[in-house]
Amino acid sequence: MPSSSSIGRIQAGFAQATQELTVAAANLNFDFTLIKLEAPPEYRAIGNVLSPSRVHEAENGPLHVTARRLGALFDGVCPHTPTLIKAYGTRASEISQEVANTDSNASRGLDWIRSEYGGIDATSIWASATSSKAALPVHLLASISLWVELIAERKREIVAQFESGGSFPTALASAVQQEITRDHIAKWDSSARAWLQTADATRERQYKQFLLIIQNISIAIHEANDSLYSSVVRVWTSALVAMEGLISGSPSVVKDGSVLLGLSAWHLYPDMVVFNNPSGNTEIEMHDPLIKAGGVLSLGISDPSQREGHGVYWSLSLAHHRYYGEATAQTRRLDIDGSRLSFSELVLVCLGSLSRGWSLPVEGTHEVLKILEAIAQTMPSKNEDGWKHIIYDSLRNFLSEQKQAIRAVFLGRRRPKFLPTVLTVNRKPLFQLIYLPTLLFLLKDVDRKIELLRRLGSRVHGLDGDNSVIVCYEYVREKTNTVFCSVFREESHNEDELTQSRKRNTKHHRWIDLPKMNDARDDVKTLETNGDGIYGMINPSDLLINPFEATPPEQKRPHTEDSSEEGSENEYRYFMGRDLSPTAEFETGIDLETRVDKDVGNQKDTDLESKCTGENLELSITFDATMKEQRNPRFEKYYAAYLDEVQRNYPNERVRFISDKDEAWYQDIFWKKVTHSEDPENSYDFLFGQTEDCAPDGKLPVCEHAAIYAKGHVDIMEENYNVVALEDVLWCFQSGLIDPNRLNTVLAQEPALAFLKVLSTIHTLYQKPAAGGATISCTIVDSEFKPPIFSKKLESHDWFEAHTHISINQRSAIGLIGYFETGYDVSEGMKGDYNTIGLSGGDSIYILTALLSDPIVVSPDYSFTRILGNTGKAGFSLLVCPSNLMARQFDRAAWRIEQAEFDGMAHDYFKNTSLHLTFTDWCAPIVSFQTVGQRDADVNIIETVVSVRDSGKWVADVDIYQTLVDPGLQRYNRECSHVSAESKRAISSMSSVESWDQVLDCADGSTVVRCFNNWVARLAVVSVLHRHGTNKDKPIVVCPRDTCWMCVDEAVTSPGKIHGVVHIF
């Protein structure tokens, strides 16, 4: 601030001047800010939509004073721009009217808050328009500036000019003497910021299109070494001159970011041409009617320093941010810091960050999100399905190619550290889905696995029908299946001989195992009796209980002492239908070579299953070609019928048995090799597929294998990695190959799914504010996502079940809203037990939903409703209700007035009752977010009072929320069988309460407070009775509109029922 001696010298200098100046100098202490002017025509619509309290504030309150003083102080600094001032007034009026029309369609239930603080906050604009012409350009500066240092530097500049012998107007000398307090500046700045936030949302399409454009250029707003004052003044004047020309129809070339900053703040959008676009020059038509033809803005100059990457940015030194110390340097980007996110966009940012954390390619982003959508559609329905809905809602915008949704996803990709690293570090990408063994496990059956392996095999260089084969088997309790099949269709060695017709008729090969019979003796008897009539007596599908049982039906399994009991441990001495006992190859008559751990054959059910689930499995089985010679001739018709049935199920494949008269396949499971009878010395080696032979979690009783084996010179990739592409995963979902239950098994092990469930819970907490238009500060994406909703600090292992550690309560909701507005956990700094009823920040007021509805409605304690408005307090505020509340004294003579009896009729005697929100002078910063020496707090606790008034006269201050959650408050809810006429008859046993004196001094016995269909009055009455009533022991019962008074009379007069009840009707 300039010294008092300098101010005195200014006064002395004027005293020595002409008589006119002497008179002016003698009145320097006159407060010229009391002058009020008529607003220019372009601005008058704003005054029509502002609330009466805001109009009063703008014309007579601190904002009017601030506008007058700032206008006088900065008069002459900026150039004359009448066209811009008119266009800005027209645009501000348009936006104000649009918001007013939209806001007026909201429920009448919010009027008691809207009447004072709700609606659009254009107070600072109206204050400028009604104070002076010089104040309007200052408001344009208010949209882009920081004030405390500007004011101090401007006063220093004036004093320096005087000391150097310069001359200046008398009004300017007076302006130097006028004090502009930090509190007044805070109100001015708060109103300007609230206006910007609302205007950005109203012109969302143009504003976000503008942000998309500037994201693709790199340009600084000011010179690197400028002081804050000189930088801001230069930016201000440059933007004014450029915009004046554009509005008048003159083209302009952007040499710095000042004009772009003005565009973003003043919501005037000329057509633009971008020259440095990689695809060539791009013309963008904004179609703004306030810009005359020819007003085209040319962009394309890049900043060679590239210090902040793409986008418009500025860096300022904030000398007045702290009481002591060096100036604080702050750098901001217009495309990020000037934008806000909807909740749906936040979800897309999270998905983009998750995709980047998995190191998935940027060109596959569309496929990744399509897969996520398919996952949500495929997963089985459960109680915890909320995450599916938020995925659907968010992805719908992206997949329909909405630009803002796409931009949100790529913002997330540029912030890979936004999400906790535990979600992706050391995890296979995309919930393990692009890891081939996992993807094969997810498929429904062997046929689906073969489809996928054939698809993948077709892309392997050097792989063909002669050097490859697919082997699949599964063993799940009593269900078994083994298949050998070709990767490619059969081909002719002479391509010329292969006609187009034959090409279409080429088939795959499939080899299957021999069937098992349910009861060998009965089946054989049936075959011998009916001959070829096998289909008349036996259903071939009955043979599929174990189609791989190679043991001829007339040969029993080796008998042991325990074999007489069904389900004995001997039952599990058979793996994949083969007898694993030491004497098997001698007793069965089949040359079956087995090599297995000695203990496997004697294990119980669960032990064998555990042997089939991981590293302990040491088993090698070879299918011998001599099997074909051991097949009993009595079953040849049976085998033929079975093979014929399978062939009909696979018309495009040639089906044979694994061991047939002409050929046989051999598999060594342990050594992962496959050989064929025609060339037993040349084996097929494992190429890729399922190798674990078990489910991914290692716990399910399942043994599976599905893989391609190859021989010769084949380009073998790293085993099972880089085999599956995103298109393959998406194809599996779109083709219906994925088993929902198995998908649920795999995803249950992924912390990323737990995070999606966390997002679902966040949606539950934030759903009501979001429905009211609440948005999220984009600055939260610059640090790790830490929503303050968890019951404890999460360690890495906790993220696997993170959704189970969430607390859904009022404190979590307060913390979440505060986090989305400020980036801080505001609840963490609330050490005391504050009775919070609302929050305020930007252009939003968040009020407990219970305060905005009829007292008979029960709202969750975490439910907050967002109202468009501004409390006028700087920063983010927590609105807390005091504990000691007051009420007026009731009229002591009111007892002389006879109280009427209730006649059963619905009537409202409290039509003039209103609720009001006011603030006391008590304010405390939350010190957790304020460093030592910092002047202004970002988050404050503000004492807030809710008052009841009757025709404008104060009745009492109340705590509505504590009243509504009191267990003593009852809500009448009883089924009634009376006819309508009976239910409305007069009740002589209850008196009628029809005034506030009768409420404050409630009569003895049962009463009815008559405020029918007036929920604001009902809310007020309940709260006053609960807090200030003379007889607080009387139960308060809130009655619905269709109350049956016959039922009420029975409840009041019957023996054992409560007497002396206050009914709110």
Beta strands, then each sheet from edge to edge (+ up, - down):
strand 1: 218-220
strand 2: 252-253
strand 3: 271-274
strand 4: 282-284
strand 5: 296-299
strand 6: 311-318
strand 7: 328-333
strand 8: 340-341
strand 9: 468-476
strand 10: 479-485
strand 11: 508-512
strand 12: 574-575
strand 13: 578-579
strand 14: 593-596
strand 15: 619-622
strand 16: 653-657
strand 17: 665-668
strand 18: 673-676
strand 19: 679-689
strand 20: 703-710
strand 21: 776-777
strand 22: 836-841
strand 23: 844-848
strand 24: 864-868
strand 25: 876-880
strand 26: 913-925
strand 27: 939-950
strand 28: 953-958
strand 29: 969-971
strand 30: 991-993
strand 31: 1007-1009
strand 32: 1036-1038
strand 33: 1062-1064
sheet 1: 1+ 6+ 7-
sheet 2: 2+ 5+ 3+ 4-
sheet 3: 8+ 21-
sheet 4: 16+ 11+ 10- 9+ 20- 19+ 18- 17+
sheet 5: 12+ 13-
sheet 6: 14+ 15-
sheet 7: 24+ 23- 22+ 25- 27- 26+
sheet 8: 24+ 23- 22+ 25- 27- 28+
sheet 9: 29+ 32+ 33+ 31+ 30+
end
